[in-house]
Amino acid sequence: MAELSEYQKKLKAEFIENRGYWFPFWQQVLEMSPEFFETYCNFSSVPWKTGPLEPKVKEMIYIAMDIATTHLYLPGTRIHMANALKHGATKEELMEVLQIVSVLGIHSMTEGLPILIDELKNADMGGELEAIELDETALAHKQEFIDNRGYWMPIWESLLKLSPDFFKAYMDLSSVPWKTGVLEPKIKELIYVAIDIATTHLFLSGTRIHMRNALKHGATQE
């Protein structure tokens, strides 16, 4: 490591004060481009200097975005888990974050299934799906999902018709944090928002659903 100038030392101290940690990667950026480091520090510090979320929740959101299957940035996950624990997060809370994020792969179904339905219609094969009526078991699964997760969307209806076993398995998996978790509902929903709107995913329909749910559970615009 090169000897830092007084200007660089000042920037490093500001980063640590604002963000609460340091990592060797930032040392390299600071040495090679202090101007960029300064602007990034200012940018990334805004939620820490003005945001209403408590520090451990901020860190849990970083964890969620770093460990999401669309990103898998393990160094960042380790840093922010350590930071979250330092800010008072429990192992149960962090395990719940991982449980919530683990269901991100369902978007392969929510995005792919509408295409399948359209193509079935284009091939004059859509009538069979439309003719399927939900039986009592399927209707019970639908109500259980609504009770557990607090919402419903039309694509779940199609999935329930085409693959009730898969729907049930997904419902059971995704409901665990809602049935046994320790995080309050609005924090769960903010985590869903974070992984849906992450740059590596940008799943806008899910973002809208979970923003709506978060507001319903008491989240504010801030």
C-alpha positions in Angstrom: 0.0 0.0 0.0 1.2 3.5 -0.9 1.5 6.2 1.7 -1.8 8.2 1.7 -1.7 11.9 1.4 -3.5 14.1 4.0 -6.3 14.5 1.5 -6.7 10.7 1.1 -6.5 10.1 4.8 -9.3 12.6 5.3 -11.4 10.8 2.7 -10.8 7.5 4.4 -11.8 8.8 7.8 -15.0 10.3 6.3 -15.9 7.0 4.7 -15.4 5.1 8.0 -17.4 7.7 9.9 -20.3 7.6 7.4 -20.3 3.9 6.5 -19.0 2.4 9.7 -16.4 0.0 8.2 -13.3 -0.2 5.9 -12.3 -2.8 3.4 -8.9 -3.3 1.5 -10.6 -2.8 -1.8 -11.5 0.8 -0.9 -7.8 1.4 -0.1 -6.9 0.5 -3.7 -9.6 2.8 -5.1 -8.6 5.6 -2.8 -4.9 5.3 -3.9 -5.6 5.1 -7.6 -8.5 7.6 -7.9 -9.2 9.7 -4.8 -11.5 11.9 -6.8 -13.8 9.0 -7.7 -13.5 7.7 -4.2 -14.7 11.0 -2.8 -17.7 11.2 -5.0 -18.6 7.5 -4.3 -18.3 8.1 -0.6 -20.7 11.1 -0.8 -23.1 9.1 -3.0 -23.2 5.9 -0.9 -23.4 7.8 2.4 -26.6 9.6 1.7 -28.9 6.9 3.2 -26.6 6.7 6.3 -26.6 10.5 6.9 -30.3 11.1 6.1 -32.2 7.9 5.9 -34.8 6.8 8.5 -34.0 3.0 8.6 -32.1 1.8 11.5 -28.5 0.7 10.7 -29.1 -3.1 11.1 -31.9 -2.9 8.5 -29.7 -1.0 6.1 -27.1 -3.7 6.5 -29.7 -6.5 6.0 -30.7 -4.8 2.7 -27.1 -4.8 1.6 -26.9 -8.5 2.5 -30.0 -9.3 0.5 -28.8 -7.6 -2.6 -25.3 -9.1 -2.4 -26.4 -12.7 -1.8 -29.2 -12.7 -4.3 -28.8 -15.3 -7.0 -28.6 -12.6 -9.6 -25.5 -11.1 -7.9 -23.7 -13.4 -5.4 -21.1 -10.9 -4.3 -19.7 -12.9 -1.4 -17.1 -10.4 0.0 -19.9 -7.8 0.3 -22.1 -10.4 2.0 -19.5 -11.1 4.6 -18.8 -7.4 5.3 -22.5 -6.6 5.7 -23.3 -9.6 7.8 -20.5 -8.6 10.2 -21.8 -5.0 10.1 -25.4 -6.1 10.8 -24.3 -8.2 13.8 -22.3 -5.2 15.1 -25.5 -3.1 14.8 -27.5 -5.6 16.8 -29.0 -8.0 14.3 -29.5 -11.6 15.5 -28.7 -14.8 13.8 -32.4 -15.5 13.4 -32.9 -12.1 11.6 -30.1 -12.8 9.2 -31.2 -16.3 8.6 -34.6 -14.9 7.7 -33.0 -12.5 5.2 -31.5 -15.5 3.5 -34.8 -17.4 3.5 -36.5 -14.4 1.9 -33.9 -14.0 -0.8 -33.8 -17.7 -1.6 -37.1 -17.5 -3.4 -35.8 -15.1 -6.1 -35.6 -18.0 -8.6 -39.4 -18.1 -8.8 -39.2 -15.2 -11.3 -38.1 -17.7 -13.9 -41.7 -19.0 -13.5 -43.5 -15.7 -13.2 -41.8 -14.3 -16.3 -41.7 -17.6 -18.3 -45.2 -18.9 -17.6 -47.0 -15.9 -19.3 -44.9 -16.6 -22.4 -45.9 -20.3 -22.4 -49.6 -19.4 -22.0 -49.3 -17.0 -25.0 -47.6 -19.5 -27.1 -50.2 -22.2 -26.3 -52.8 -19.8 -27.5 -50.8 -19.1 -30.7 -50.7 -22.8 -31.3 -54.4 -23.1 -30.7 -53.7 -25.1 -27.5 -54.8 -22.6 -24.9 -58.3 -23.9 -24.5 -57.3 -26.8 -22.3 -55.8 -24.4 -19.7 -58.7 -22.1 -19.8 -61.1 -25.0 -19.2 -59.3 -26.1 -16.0 -61.4 -25.3 -12.9 -59.7 -25.0 -9.5 -60.8 -27.9 -7.3 -61.3 -27.6 -3.5 -57.7 -28.5 -2.8 -56.4 -25.8 -5.2 -58.8 -23.2 -3.8 -57.5 -24.1 -0.3 -53.9 -23.6 -1.5 -54.9 -20.2 -3.0 -56.4 -19.1 0.3 -53.5 -20.4 2.3 -51.1 -18.4 0.1 -53.1 -15.2 0.6 -53.2 -15.9 4.3 -49.5 -16.5 4.5 -48.2 -13.9 2.1 -50.9 -11.2 2.2 -51.4 -10.8 -1.6 -52.3 -12.6 -4.8 -51.6 -12.1 -8.5 -53.1 -13.6 -11.6 -50.1 -15.6 -12.6 -50.4 -17.7 -9.5 -53.8 -18.8 -10.7 -52.3 -20.2 -13.9 -49.4 -21.9 -12.1 -51.9 -23.5 -9.7 -53.8 -24.9 -12.7 -50.7 -26.1 -14.6 -48.7 -27.4 -11.7 -50.5 -27.5 -8.4 -47.7 -29.6 -6.8 -45.0 -27.0 -7.7 -47.3 -24.2 -6.5 -47.7 -25.9 -3.2 -44.0 -26.5 -2.8 -43.2 -22.9 -3.6 -45.9 -21.7 -1.3 -44.5 -23.7 1.6 -41.0 -22.5 0.9 -41.8 -18.8 0.5 -44.2 -18.8 3.5 -41.6 -20.0 6.1 -40.4 -16.4 6.9 -44.0 -15.3 7.3 -45.0 -18.1 9.6 -41.9 -18.5 11.7 -39.8 -15.3 11.0 -38.9 -12.6 13.5 -38.7 -9.6 11.2 -41.7 -7.3 11.1 -43.7 -7.5 7.8 -42.7 -4.1 6.4 -39.0 -5.1 6.8 -39.7 -8.3 4.9 -41.3 -6.4 2.2 -38.5 -3.9 1.9 -36.1 -6.8 1.4 -38.3 -8.1 -1.4 -38.3 -4.6 -2.9 -34.5 -4.4 -2.7 -33.8 -7.7 -4.5 -36.5 -7.0 -7.1 -35.2 -3.5 -8.0 -31.5 -4.4 -7.8 -29.6 -3.4 -10.9 -28.9 -7.1 -11.6 -32.6 -8.0 -11.6 -35.0 -5.0 -12.2 -38.1 -7.1 -11.8 -40.6 -4.2 -11.9 -43.9 -5.9 -11.4 -42.5 -7.6 -8.3 -41.2 -4.2 -7.1 -44.6 -2.7 -7.4 -46.3 -5.5 -5.5 -43.9 -5.4 -2.7 -43.8 -1.6 -2.4 -47.6 -1.8 -2.2 -47.4 -4.4 0.5 -44.7 -2.5 2.4 -47.0 0.6 2.4 -49.9 -1.5 3.6 -47.7 -2.7 6.5 -46.8 0.8 7.6 -43.7 1.8 5.5 -43.4 5.5 4.7 -42.3 7.2 1.5 -39.0 8.0 3.2 
